[in-house]
Amino acid sequence: MPMASTALFLKGSPMSSKLYVGNLSYSVRDDDLQQHFSAYGDVQSAKVMMDRDTGRSKGFGFVEMGSADQAESAISGMNGQNVGGRDMVVNIARPMEPRTGGGGFGGGRREGGGGGYGGGGGRPRY
C-alpha cells in the first residue's frame, strides 16, 4: 500500500509540473530554457543550475510549467531535442533524495561496531 500512496502523492503534488532538464550544453542559460519551453505552455520558472565556485553551468536545470498537462506536453516535445549541440533529457523532477553517510570515510555501518555516530573514520575511541 505505501506504493499507491506514494503514487498519489506524486501525482497530486506541485512536483508534477516541475521538470528536470538534463544534458544541457554549458552555453544554455535560463532565458534559453524559458524560450524553448514556452511553446508548450506557461513557464512559471526556468533555472539552469550553476556551479557556485566557477560560475559555470552544471549541465542541468529545472523548468516549472503552469500545469501537469503542460509539463507532459513539454516532455513529449522537448525530450531528446538538440539544443546547443546536445540532446536534452526532460522528465518530471523528483524530490531530492536525502543524503546518506556522514563524512568522508566508511560510508556505512560496520559489523559488530558498537554505537556512535556515522559510518566510521573520525577520532579513535578511548
N, C-alpha and C positions, 0 to 999 in steps of 0.2 A: 503493500500500500504506500510506502514512502515514495515510490517512483511516481505514482499517479499524482500525489500532492505536489511533488517537485515539478511535474509537467504543467500542472495547473498554475503553479506559482510563476513559472517562466512565461507561460502564455499570457497571463493577465498582468504581468509586471511591465513597468516602463522600459525595461531592458529589451523588450521585443521590438521596439522601434529604433534601438541603438545598434549600429552596425560596426563591426570590426573591419578595417580595410588594411590588408597586408600586402607585402611585396611591392611597396611603393618605391619609385625612383627617388633618390635623395634630393632631386630638384623639385618635387611636388610640395606645394605649400597649402595652407588652409583654404585660401581662396580658390585654388585649383579644384580641391575636393568639392567645395561649395558649388562651383560652376558645373562640374560633371554630374553630380548627384541631383541638382535642381531639375534636371529633365524628368525625374521620377517622382517629384512631389516637393513638398515643403521641407526645406532643410532647416532644422532648428539650430543645429550647430555642426561645425566641421573642424576637426583639430588633428593636425599632424603632430605626433609626439617627437619632441626634440631632446637631444642629449644635453643635460644641464651644463656639463663641463666644456663640451666642444661647440655647442650651438648647432650641431649638425642633426639632420633628421634621423630618427631611429628606423625609418623604413616602414612604419605603420601608423595608423591613426584611427579615429572614430568619427562616424557621421551619425547624427541623430535626425531621423526623419519625423514628419508630422504625425504619422500613424504606422501601425504594424503593416497595413496593406501597402503603404508607400515603401516601407522598408523591404517587403518581399519583392515588390516590383524593381526596386533598386538592385537587389541581389541578383535577380534574373537578368537584368540589363547590364550590370557592371562587372559581375564576377567573370574573370578571365579576359576582360578588356585591356588592351595595351594602352597604357598612359605613361608617357615619358620613357618609352623603351622597355617597360616591364609589364607583365600580365598581372593585374591586380587580383588579390584573393579577397572576396567580400562575403561575409556571413554575419549572422546575428551575434552581437557581442555577448560574451558570457561574463558573469561576475568574476572578479579577480579571485583566484584561489588563495587561501591563506598560506603564508609562507611557513614552511616546516623547518625543523632544525633550529639550532640556536648558537651559531658560532661557526668558526672555520673548520673545526676538526670533528671527527667521529661521524656525526650525521645520523645517529640512531641509538637505540638502547643497546647496551651491552648485556650479554647473557650473564645472569647472576650478579650484575653490578648493583650495589645497594643504594638506591635513592639518589638524592642530589638533583641538580637541575641540568637540563640539556643533554647532549649526547657525547660527552667526553671532552678531552682537551682541558684547557684551563689549568688551575692551580692544583697541585697534589694535595690530597687529604692527609692530615696528621692525626 
